[in-house]
């Protein structure tokens, strides 16, 4: 029996606890970020490439649109990891220590999240093209910025992408209580299937009544539950039967996942059929990609590191692109300027994320470790 003290409360574990850490999932975090980076940097219309005699125009445009599904992979990863960690905590200690969980999430998410809000507001003071009105500031500070974007659209800021952090924070607020109350794996699976159903109905309603249907659906909490539900399902099922796959099987799963994303990207639209099939396909593609690497043990050091700083990469990447675009005098109108924009934006994002992790996030992460009942990734 092991014993730890959390916020002055002695917690006794009935089973020895090992650190739960899958380094290959850090690599997958970088892949999720890079997909989003592709979405924000490559033109998404096939005509753009055809007009310049670039081969595979349709495929490239589909890949560019599919890059937005990187957020689905982030959501699935979060749901899987949080579910697994909370279930381990419940097994070891007999309950979920909610106060400790919320404090860990605050220390991990809030420093960079609120810094992003400050950056977004500050840029409006020096650039009239940047917009972060007070109503958005309030919404994001209340961890509900995605709801405001769903209702009236994005604010037009380099920090627009914070909507997904708001979304995940809402999940973190509710899910620990659900796990603490649910008694069996079967019940968790039923809850997950219910989330799938809610998402389907929510999208159909938004398609019918929302003013800005694309943004309204893509950023709405109710409409984006599919990857969370699938991550929970994988966490529950993988506990009883951990994946043991050959490299051939993993390659097939990866190819299927990417193909699913490309098809969904090609047909991405605001139609009833896509609401019913396309959004689940986005989550399923993320799930196949996830399963292709889970328990693979393949995690090069440099990819693990990039995964560790992926939160910063995601938060800062639009800022990095914005700075480079300003430096080259505006939109990249030729190939050489595009290369500078693309590689310069990526390099600047890497530098900002690395510095942020070292000097802003790491001190809070070390403090977060004091409140971890089930140890996960080392700082």
C-alpha positions, 0 to 999 in steps of 0.5 A: 500500500502506498500513501500520498498527501494531496492538499493536506488529505492523506490518500492511500492506494490499495495497489502499487502505482506505476507511472502511466506514460505512453511516449508515442502519444507525445509524438502523436500530439505533434502530428495533431498540431502539424495537421492544424498548421497545414490547414492554416497555411495551405490554400484549400481550393483545388482551383488554386493548385490547378491554375498553377499547374501543380499536380494532384490539386484535388488531393492537396486541397483535400489534405489542407481541409483535412488538417483542421481535423487535427483538433479531433485528434487532440480531443480524442487524445485528451479524452483517452488520457483523462479517462485512463488516468481517472480510472487508475486513480479510482481503482487505486484509491477507491475514488476520484479526488476532484479537487486534485484533478481540477488543480492539476488541470488549472496548473497545466492549462491556464497559464498559457491559455490566459497568456494567449488571451493577453496576447490577443488583446494586446495585438488589438492595441497596435494593429487595427486588423486584429480584433478581440472585443470585450465580449470575447475576452469575457467569454474566453476568460469564462472558458466558453469562448467556443460558444460565442464563436459558435453563436456569432463567429470568430473574433478575427484574432491570432488567438482564435484557436483558443476555442478548442482549449475552452471546449476541452476545459468544459470536458474536464469540468464535467467528466471526472464527476461522471467517472466518479459516479459511474460504477462499471465499464459498460455504463461508461460505454453507454455514456459514450454512445449517448455522446455520439447521439447528442452530437448527431442531433446537435449538428442537425439542429445547428445546420437548420438554425445557426446563422454561421453554420460552418463555424457554429458547428465546428466550434460548438461543444454539443456538435463536437462530442464524437472524438471525446466519445471515441477516446473514452471508448478506446480507453475503456476497451483498451484496459481489458484488451491492450492492443498488440498489433503487427507493423503491417496492421499498424500501417494499415490502420494509419493508412485507413485513418489518413484516407478517412480524413482525406475523404472527409476533407474532400467532401467537407460541407454543411449538408445533412449527409455530412452532419450524419457521416462526415463528422463521425468520419473525422473522429473515426479517422483520428481513432484509427491514427491513434490506434496505429501508434498506441503501444507501438513503443516508437518515440524518437527523442525529438518527436517526444520533445515536440509533443511535449511542447505541442500545447505551445505550438498550437497556441502560438502558431497563428501568432508566428505566422502573423509575425512572419507575414508582417515581416515579408510585407503581407500575404505571400503572393509568390512561391519564394515568399510562401516558402519564407512564410511557411518555414519562417512561421513554423520555425518561429512557432517552434522557438516561441513554444520551446521558450514558453515550455521552459520558462512559463509552463515548466514551473507550473508543471513541476507544481502540478506533479505534487498533486498527481495521484497517478503519475503521468509524463515527467516534466 
